[in-house]
Amino acid sequence: MKKIEAIIQPDALENVKQALFDAQIHKMTVHRVRGCGQQRGYSESYRGKVYKVNLLEKIKLEIAVNDEFVDPCIEAIIKGARTGNIGDGKIFVSELQRCVRIRTGETGNDAIG
């Protein structure tokens, strides 16, 4: 079992969701987050003052998958999010020690589904 976390551009969310659905991955958690990476933000002028905006709006996806879905999930995220520009995002994969479905008490691979 793995947990896949992806940080993507907000406008890529619909494309990523569709690519995940096409890969038979339907379960995910989506967060609106702020952060910066290589983009380092941008400068904006408001009423004659210049402001540095270095925390940009991003979307964070969290997806728990069984091992056979790790590569299809990563490929789907890349397919939906890649533009070739700085700021397309990052994908992190980590090991899940345990998963429990609250409703039924199922554990492990059965709980992820």
Secondary structure as the mmCIF struct_conf table of DSSP 4:
data_model
#
loop_
_struct_conf.conf_type_id
_struct_conf.id
_struct_conf.beg_label_comp_id
_struct_conf.beg_label_asym_id
_struct_conf.beg_label_seq_id
_struct_conf.end_label_comp_id
_struct_conf.end_label_asym_id
_struct_conf.end_label_seq_id
STRN STRN1 LYS A 2 ILE A 8
HELX_RH_3T_P HELX_RH_3T_P1 PRO A 10 ALA A 12
HELX_RH_AL_P HELX_RH_AL_P1 LEU A 13 ASP A 22
TURN_TY1_P TURN_TY1_P1 ALA A 23 GLN A 24
STRN STRN2 THR A 29 GLY A 35
BEND BEND1 GLY A 37 GLY A 37
TURN_TY1_P TURN_TY1_P2 GLN A 38 GLN A 39
STRN STRN3 TYR A 42 TYR A 46
TURN_TY1_P TURN_TY1_P3 ARG A 47 GLY A 48
STRN STRN4 LYS A 49 VAL A 53
BEND BEND2 LEU A 55 LEU A 55
STRN STRN5 LEU A 56 VAL A 65
HELX_RH_3T_P HELX_RH_3T_P2 ASP A 67 PHE A 69
HELX_RH_AL_P HELX_RH_AL_P2 VAL A 70 ALA A 81
BEND BEND3 GLY A 84 ASN A 85
TURN_TY1_P TURN_TY1_P4 ILE A 86 GLY A 87
STRN STRN6 GLY A 89 GLU A 95
STRN STRN7 VAL A 100 VAL A 100
TURN_TY1_P TURN_TY1_P5 ILE A 102 THR A 104
STRN STRN8 THR A 107 THR A 107
TURN_TY1_P TURN_TY1_P6 GLY A 108 GLY A 108
HELX_RH_AL_P HELX_RH_AL_P3 ASN A 109 ILE A 112
#
